[in-house]
Amino acid sequence: MTRTFYPNSLDRTAFMVSGMVILFALLLLVLSVPGITGADETARAGLRSGGVLLLLLAAVFYLFHPSGYYVEGKDILVKRPAGLKRIPGSDIKTIRIPEKQEIARPIRILGNGGLFGYTGRYYTSSLGKMTWYCSRRTGYLLIERGESIPVMISPDRAEEFLKEYYA
């Protein structure tokens, strides 16, 4: 079975947030080196811990960020550095471009709002709970599923993705 890959690039906000978090973590680690600041060992340990924690957080979000999508028959695979996440075609009712008001003011329930993308659980008043595998805030496609909550993806070429899926 053939797979067609659709890349998913970071938007400017996700790129900036990711870069700033990593730079800030590195700054904390540099400031924790003895002699750089006049901080005592307790303060340096706090800086070190904060830097390490931020880098670990960034690593986890990087491993699970969507870098693209495959269409494989009627299945959709979300490509992530940590491995593929399959959305079985048997669960998919429709895939469509959501109306602007349907995704207005999403609330992040448990997820990531800009560090290598926008992933996790979100909520909107129109659609309810959703799972997002996005790396940008444009080109959304809503995957409506039977019994499961909807999934939001954001391929760079959303129109082409839809055409292939429904071909």
N, C-alpha and C positions, 0 to 999 in steps of 0.2 A: 504494500500500500504506500502511495506517495504522500509525502508531507510537504506542504508549502509553508515557508517561514515568513512571518510578518514581524519586523523589528518593532521595538517599543522604546523610543529614546526618552531620556529625562527632559522635563521641561526646565525652563530657566530657574524657577523657584526651587525645585528639587535639586538641581545641580548646585545652586548657591548654598542651600541648607546643608547638603552633604559636605561640600567643601569647607564651610565655616565650622561645622561640628568637628571635622577631622583636624583642622588647623587649631581650633580651640583646645582640643585634647592634647595635641602636640605641644602647644604653648604651656599648658598645665604641667606636662612632663618636664619640659625645659626649666620651668620655674621651680620645680622640685629638686633640681640639682644643687647641692651645697655650694655656697659662694655666689650664686646668681642673684639671690635676694638676701635680705637680712633675716629671713624667716627661720624660726627654730625648727627642730626636728619634727615636732608635732604638726606644725603648719605644712612643712614639706611633705609629710606623709599624707596629709589631706589632699594636697595638690596632686601627688602621685596617684592616689586612689581615684580621684576624680578623672584624671587623664586616662588611666587604665579602663575605668568603667565606661567612659565615653567611647573609647576605641573598641571595646568589646561590643557595646551596643551598635556601633556603626558596622562592625563585622557581621553581626547577626542580621541586621537589616539588609546588608549587602547580599548575604547568602540567600535571602528569601525575596529579593526584589525581582520583579518580572523584567526580563531583558527582551522578551518577544513571545510570540505565540505561533503554534503550528496548527494548521487545519489538517487533520488526518481522517479522511472519510467524513463522518459526522461528529467525530470527537474533536475537542479543542484541548490542546496541551499548552500549559503556561510554562515557558522556559525560565528557569531560575538557576543561579549557580549551584544551589543545593540539590537540584534535580527537577524533574518535570512534575507538574501537577496536572492530572488528567480530569477533564470535565467530560464525562461520557455523553455521547450523542443521544443515548436512550433517555437521559434526564432532561435534555434541552427541548423546550417547547418552541421558543422563538429567540432570534437574535435581532436586535433592532437598535437604531440610534434613539436614545431617550430624548423626550421633550425637555426643553430647557427648564421649565418649571418643575419637572419631576426630580431633577437633581440639584435644585436650588438649595443653598445652605445645608450641605450635608454635615451631619454631626458624627464625629469619630467616637465610636463606642470603645473599641479595643483595637488599636492599630497604630499605624505609622502615618504621620501627616507631612511628609516631605523629605525624610532621610532615605535617599535612593528610591523615592517614589511614594505612592499612596496605597498602602496595603492594609488588610485586616478588615474588621467589621465597621461598617458605617450605617447611618440611619438617615432617611429623609421622610418627611411627612407624607409624601405621595407614594413612595415605594416600600417604606418600612425598612427592615434590616436587610443589608446586602453585604456581600463579601467583595472587596476590591482587590484586583491585581493590576494596578495602574502605575505608570511612571510619569504620567503627565495629566493635566486637567483639561485636555481637549481631545476630541476624537473618540469620545466614549462610545462603547457598545454595551448594551444591556443584554445579558443572557438570562432569559426567563426560563425557570426550570419547574418541573411538575411539583413535587413535594418539598424540594429544597429551596432555600432562600436564593434570590437572584445573585448573579455575579456581574461585576462591572470590569471591563477590560478597556485598554486604550491603545490599540495598534496605530502605528504611524499612518498606515493607509487603510483606514476604516472602511471606506467604500469598496475597495478591492477585496478586503477580507469578507465583507457581506456577499459580494458577487460570487466569490469562490465557494463560500459555504453553501449558498443556495443553488449552485450550478448543478 
